[in-house]
Amino acid sequence: MLKLHGAPLSNYYNMAKTALLEKGMEFEEVLAPPSQEADYLAKSSMGKIPCLETDQGFMAETSAILDYLEEIEAETPLLPADPYQRAKVRELARSLELYVELVARPGYNALRGKDVPEHAIEAIKAGLPKGMAAIQSLAKFSPWIAGDQFTYADIVGYFTFVLAKLSAEANADLDLFAQFPGASEWFDKVGERDSVKKALADQKAARG
Ligand SMILES: N[C@@H](CCC(=O)N[C@@H](CS)C(=O)NCC(=O)O)C(=O)O
Protein backbone atom coordinates (compact mmCIF):
# COMPACT_ATOMS: atom_id res chain seq x y z
CA MET A 1 0.00 0.00 0.00
CA LEU A 2 1.14 3.55 -0.68
CA LYS A 3 2.49 5.41 2.34
CA LEU A 4 2.50 9.19 2.53
CA HIS A 5 5.27 10.47 4.79
CA GLY A 6 5.02 13.95 6.27
CA ALA A 7 2.77 15.93 8.58
CA PRO A 8 -0.70 17.49 8.30
CA LEU A 9 0.68 20.92 9.22
CA SER A 10 2.39 21.08 5.81
CA ASN A 11 0.48 22.59 2.92
CA TYR A 12 2.46 20.48 0.42
CA TYR A 13 1.66 17.31 2.37
CA ASN A 14 -2.01 18.27 2.21
CA MET A 15 -1.85 18.66 -1.57
CA ALA A 16 -0.65 15.08 -2.00
CA LYS A 17 -3.05 13.78 0.66
CA THR A 18 -6.04 15.55 -0.92
CA ALA A 19 -5.21 14.05 -4.33
CA LEU A 20 -5.09 10.56 -2.77
CA LEU A 21 -8.43 11.18 -1.07
CA GLU A 22 -10.02 12.59 -4.24
CA LYS A 23 -8.95 9.48 -6.13
CA GLY A 24 -10.28 7.21 -3.40
CA MET A 25 -6.91 5.46 -3.17
CA GLU A 26 -5.88 3.41 -0.17
CA PHE A 27 -2.90 4.88 1.64
CA GLU A 28 -1.30 5.02 5.02
CA GLU A 29 -0.05 8.21 6.63
CA VAL A 30 3.38 8.08 8.27
CA LEU A 31 4.07 11.02 10.56
CA ALA A 32 7.52 12.36 9.66
CA PRO A 33 8.94 15.86 10.12
CA PRO A 34 11.28 17.36 7.52
CA SER A 35 14.76 16.14 8.37
CA GLN A 36 18.37 16.39 7.26
CA GLU A 37 19.20 13.00 8.81
CA ALA A 38 20.79 10.56 6.38
CA ASP A 39 17.99 8.00 6.60
CA TYR A 40 15.34 10.58 5.69
CA LEU A 41 17.52 12.17 2.97
CA ALA A 42 17.65 8.73 1.35
CA LYS A 43 13.86 8.93 1.00
CA SER A 44 13.47 12.63 0.20
CA SER A 45 16.62 14.09 -1.32
CA MET A 46 16.17 17.61 0.15
CA GLY A 47 14.76 16.32 3.43
CA LYS A 48 11.39 17.92 2.69
CA ILE A 49 7.88 16.61 3.20
CA PRO A 50 5.88 15.04 1.74
CA CYS A 51 7.43 11.94 0.27
CA LEU A 52 5.56 8.96 -1.05
CA GLU A 53 6.59 5.36 -0.40
CA THR A 54 5.68 2.92 -3.15
CA ASP A 55 6.49 -0.77 -3.74
CA GLN A 56 9.34 0.40 -5.97
CA GLY A 57 10.81 3.01 -3.64
CA PHE A 58 10.35 6.59 -2.44
CA MET A 59 9.69 9.83 -4.29
CA ALA A 60 9.56 13.46 -3.17
CA GLU A 61 8.38 16.70 -4.80
CA THR A 62 4.65 17.18 -4.72
CA SER A 63 4.31 17.80 -8.45
CA ALA A 64 6.05 14.45 -9.18
CA ILE A 65 3.78 12.73 -6.66
CA LEU A 66 0.65 14.25 -8.23
CA ASP A 67 1.71 13.15 -11.70
CA TYR A 68 2.54 9.65 -10.43
CA LEU A 69 -0.87 9.30 -8.78
CA GLU A 70 -2.49 10.40 -12.03
CA GLU A 71 -0.60 7.73 -13.95
CA ILE A 72 -1.39 4.85 -11.60
CA GLU A 73 -5.03 5.79 -10.97
CA ALA A 74 -6.71 7.31 -14.00
CA GLU A 75 -10.29 6.36 -13.11
CA THR A 76 -10.83 9.54 -11.13
CA PRO A 77 -8.74 11.92 -13.22
CA LEU A 78 -7.27 15.11 -11.81
CA LEU A 79 -5.97 16.12 -15.24
CA PRO A 80 -7.94 16.61 -18.48
CA ALA A 81 -7.62 14.00 -21.24
CA ASP A 82 -6.39 16.41 -23.91
CA PRO A 83 -2.57 16.86 -23.91
CA TYR A 84 -2.74 20.64 -24.37
CA GLN A 85 -5.26 21.02 -21.55
CA ARG A 86 -3.15 18.74 -19.34
CA ALA A 87 -0.14 20.96 -19.97
CA LYS A 88 -2.22 24.07 -19.16
CA VAL A 89 -3.17 22.54 -15.79
CA ARG A 90 0.49 21.78 -15.08
CA GLU A 91 1.45 25.31 -16.17
CA LEU A 92 -1.05 26.73 -13.69
CA ALA A 93 0.03 24.43 -10.85
CA ARG A 94 3.72 25.17 -11.48
CA SER A 95 3.03 28.92 -11.64
CA LEU A 96 1.15 28.74 -8.34
CA GLU A 97 4.15 27.10 -6.69
CA LEU A 98 6.91 29.23 -8.24
CA TYR A 99 5.27 32.66 -8.31
CA VAL A 100 2.89 32.59 -5.33
CA GLU A 101 3.79 29.85 -2.81
CA LEU A 102 7.55 30.29 -2.92
CA VAL A 103 7.27 34.09 -2.92
CA ALA A 104 4.93 34.12 0.09
CA ARG A 105 6.81 31.37 2.00
CA PRO A 106 9.60 33.55 3.47
CA GLY A 107 6.82 35.47 5.22
CA TYR A 108 5.24 32.48 6.96
CA ASN A 109 7.22 33.24 10.14
CA ALA A 110 4.91 36.22 10.69
CA LEU A 111 2.05 33.73 11.07
CA ARG A 112 3.89 32.14 14.02
CA GLY A 113 4.58 35.50 15.68
CA LYS A 114 8.21 35.51 14.51
CA ASP A 115 10.15 38.25 12.74
CA VAL A 116 10.40 38.41 8.97
CA PRO A 117 13.52 40.23 7.70
CA GLU A 118 12.92 43.50 5.84
CA HIS A 119 14.46 42.19 2.60
CA ALA A 120 11.97 39.28 2.67
CA ILE A 121 9.06 41.68 3.20
CA GLU A 122 10.26 43.78 0.25
CA ALA A 123 10.48 40.66 -1.93
CA ILE A 124 6.93 39.67 -0.96
CA LYS A 125 5.61 43.17 -1.70
CA ALA A 126 7.29 43.22 -5.10
CA GLY A 127 6.78 39.57 -6.06
CA LEU A 128 3.25 38.67 -5.07
CA PRO A 129 1.41 41.22 -7.24
CA LYS A 130 3.43 39.99 -10.22
CA GLY A 131 2.74 36.34 -9.41
CA MET A 132 -0.95 37.05 -8.90
CA ALA A 133 -1.12 38.80 -12.28
CA ALA A 134 0.29 35.64 -13.87
CA ILE A 135 -2.25 33.45 -12.07
CA GLN A 136 -5.05 35.83 -13.06
CA SER A 137 -4.12 35.46 -16.71
CA LEU A 138 -4.19 31.65 -16.47
CA ALA A 139 -7.10 30.98 -14.08
CA LYS A 140 -10.61 30.44 -15.42
CA PHE A 141 -12.88 29.79 -12.42
CA SER A 142 -15.54 28.22 -14.62
CA PRO A 143 -16.18 26.88 -12.06
CA TRP A 144 -12.77 25.31 -11.28
CA ILE A 145 -9.46 27.09 -11.54
CA ALA A 146 -8.53 25.54 -14.91
CA GLY A 147 -12.05 25.29 -16.37
CA ASP A 148 -14.95 22.89 -16.12
CA GLN A 149 -13.00 19.97 -14.60
CA PHE A 150 -11.77 19.76 -11.03
CA THR A 151 -8.01 19.18 -11.39
CA TYR A 152 -4.94 19.02 -9.23
CA ALA A 153 -4.39 22.74 -9.96
CA ASP A 154 -7.44 23.32 -7.72
CA ILE A 155 -5.74 21.34 -4.96
CA VAL A 156 -2.38 23.09 -5.41
CA GLY A 157 -4.15 26.45 -5.60
CA TYR A 158 -6.22 25.88 -2.47
CA PHE A 159 -3.32 24.83 -0.26
CA THR A 160 -1.13 27.57 -1.74
CA PHE A 161 -3.63 30.31 -0.97
CA VAL A 162 -4.49 29.01 2.53
CA LEU A 163 -1.07 30.29 3.64
CA ALA A 164 -0.08 32.76 0.92
CA LYS A 165 -3.16 34.92 1.62
CA LEU A 166 -2.21 35.14 5.29
CA SER A 167 1.42 35.89 4.48
CA ALA A 168 0.38 38.63 2.04
CA GLU A 169 -1.90 40.22 4.64
CA ALA A 170 0.58 39.99 7.50
CA ASN A 171 3.67 41.12 5.60
CA ALA A 172 2.42 43.37 2.82
CA ASP A 173 -1.08 44.41 3.91
CA LEU A 174 -2.20 42.87 0.63
CA ASP A 175 -5.49 41.05 -0.06
CA LEU A 176 -4.56 38.57 -2.78
CA PHE A 177 -8.19 38.06 -3.83
CA ALA A 178 -9.25 41.73 -3.71
CA GLN A 179 -8.87 42.36 -7.44
CA PHE A 180 -9.28 38.80 -8.55
CA PRO A 181 -12.91 38.21 -9.66
CA GLY A 182 -14.16 34.73 -8.87
CA ALA A 183 -11.23 33.78 -6.63
CA SER A 184 -13.05 33.89 -3.26
CA GLU A 185 -16.02 31.92 -4.59
CA TRP A 186 -13.68 29.33 -6.11
CA PHE A 187 -11.68 29.06 -2.87
CA ASP A 188 -14.85 28.48 -0.83
CA LYS A 189 -16.09 25.90 -3.34
CA VAL A 190 -12.85 23.91 -3.15
CA GLY A 191 -13.02 24.14 0.65
CA GLU A 192 -16.40 22.38 0.56
CA ARG A 193 -14.98 19.16 -0.91
CA ASP A 194 -14.85 16.20 1.47
CA SER A 195 -11.18 15.58 0.66
CA VAL A 196 -10.20 19.13 1.57
CA LYS A 197 -12.39 19.16 4.68
CA LYS A 198 -10.69 15.95 5.86
CA ALA A 199 -7.19 17.36 5.28
CA LEU A 200 -8.09 20.57 7.13
CA ALA A 201 -9.73 18.69 10.03
CA ASP A 202 -6.60 16.53 10.41
CA GLN A 203 -4.48 19.66 10.29
CA LYS A 204 -6.58 21.27 13.01
CA ALA A 205 -6.32 18.15 15.16
CA ALA A 206 -2.53 18.10 14.67
CA ARG A 207 -2.33 21.73 15.87
CA GLY A 208 -4.08 20.59 19.07
N1 LIG B 1 9.13 21.54 -3.60
C1 LIG B 1 8.71 20.72 -2.48
C2 LIG B 1 8.43 21.63 -1.30
C3 LIG B 1 8.00 20.88 -0.05
C4 LIG B 1 8.24 21.73 1.19
O1 LIG B 1 8.77 22.84 1.13
N2 LIG B 1 7.84 21.18 2.32
C5 LIG B 1 8.09 21.86 3.55
C6 LIG B 1 6.95 21.66 4.53
S1 LIG B 1 5.51 22.53 3.97
C7 LIG B 1 9.36 21.30 4.17
O2 LIG B 1 9.59 20.10 4.12
N3 LIG B 1 10.18 22.19 4.73
C8 LIG B 1 11.40 21.82 5.37
C9 LIG B 1 12.61 22.22 4.59
O3 LIG B 1 12.47 22.99 3.63
O4 LIG B 1 13.69 21.78 4.94
C10 LIG B 1 7.49 19.90 -2.88
O5 LIG B 1 6.90 20.23 -3.91
O6 LIG B 1 7.14 18.91 -2.24
The ligand as an ORCA input file, in Angstrom:
! r2SCAN-3c Opt
* xyz 0 1
  N       9.134     21.540     -3.597
  C       8.710     20.716     -2.480
  C       8.429     21.630     -1.297
  C       8.002     20.880     -0.048
  C       8.241     21.730      1.188
  O       8.770     22.840      1.129
  N       7.843     21.183      2.320
  C       8.092     21.863      3.552
  C       6.953     21.657      4.531
  S       5.514     22.529      3.971
  C       9.361     21.295      4.166
  O       9.595     20.102      4.125
  N      10.178     22.189      4.725
  C      11.396     21.823      5.373
  C      12.607     22.217      4.594
  O      12.473     22.992      3.632
  O      13.695     21.783      4.944
  C       7.490     19.898     -2.884
  O       6.903     20.230     -3.915
  O       7.140     18.912     -2.235
*
